[in-house]
Amino acid sequence: MSIYNEYVPRKKNPFKTVTVEYFEEFERNRVNKIVRRIRIVTTTSSYNMGSAKGDPVVSTTYEYL
């Protein structure tokens, strides 16, 4: 037995996770020209934001390039 207190950290959820996904889309415009668009989907999950159950607050944003 050690005379020192040994702190063993518990595994916790991260405070925030961010996921970025890229999607390629093709569409035709009025002149029948094919336009390539890149859609970026960003999902952010924040933990420990006031929920008693520990459920994350999730937000999703979409952008087009």
Backbone torsions as a table, in degrees:
resi	resn	phi	psi	omega
1	MET	NA	136.8	-177.7
2	SER	-90.2	147.6	176.2
3	ILE	-82.7	-10.0	179.4
4	TYR	-94.9	143.1	173.6
5	ASN	-76.3	124.0	179.4
6	GLU	-101.2	117.6	-179.6
7	TYR	-89.5	121.4	175.9
8	VAL	-109.3	110.8	-177.1
9	PRO	-67.6	143.4	176.5
10	ARG	-86.0	150.8	178.4
11	LYS	-75.5	122.5	-178.6
12	LYS	-118.8	160.5	172.3
13	ASN	-71.1	149.8	176.2
14	PRO	-68.4	159.6	179.2
15	PHE	-69.2	-36.3	-177.3
16	LYS	-152.2	138.2	171.6
17	THR	-124.9	141.8	179.9
18	VAL	-127.0	128.1	177.3
19	THR	-119.4	128.4	179.1
20	VAL	-118.0	125.9	179.1
21	GLU	-121.3	143.4	179.3
22	TYR	-117.1	133.0	178.7
23	PHE	-128.0	140.8	178.9
24	GLU	-104.6	130.4	-179.0
25	GLU	-128.6	145.6	175.4
26	PHE	-121.5	136.3	177.3
27	GLU	-145.7	156.1	177.9
28	ARG	-97.7	138.7	175.5
29	ASN	-95.4	-170.6	-174.1
30	ARG	-65.8	-23.7	-177.6
31	VAL	-94.6	13.3	-177.4
32	ASN	60.7	28.9	173.8
33	LYS	-94.5	135.4	-179.0
34	ILE	-83.2	128.1	-179.2
35	VAL	-112.9	129.8	178.2
36	ARG	-96.3	129.1	179.2
37	ARG	-126.2	143.2	175.6
38	ILE	-109.1	123.5	178.3
39	ARG	-105.2	130.7	178.1
40	ILE	-110.4	123.4	178.4
41	VAL	-112.9	118.9	179.9
42	THR	-113.0	122.3	178.6
43	THR	-114.9	124.8	-179.7
44	THR	-117.3	127.2	176.4
45	SER	-115.9	120.5	178.8
46	SER	-110.4	127.9	-179.1
47	TYR	-101.9	163.0	178.0
48	ASN	56.9	43.9	-178.6
49	MET	-108.5	27.3	174.0
50	GLY	111.9	-7.9	178.9
51	SER	-78.6	129.4	-179.7
52	ALA	-69.3	-28.0	-179.5
53	LYS	-82.9	-12.4	-178.2
54	GLY	86.9	11.5	178.6
55	ASP	-69.5	140.5	-179.7
56	PRO	-78.6	157.0	171.3
57	VAL	-93.1	118.6	-174.1
58	VAL	-110.8	130.3	174.3
59	SER	-128.7	142.1	-178.4
60	THR	-127.3	132.6	177.1
61	THR	-124.6	149.0	179.7
62	TYR	-123.1	138.3	176.5
63	GLU	-138.1	151.3	175.1
64	TYR	-118.5	136.9	175.1
65	LEU	-101.2	NA	NA
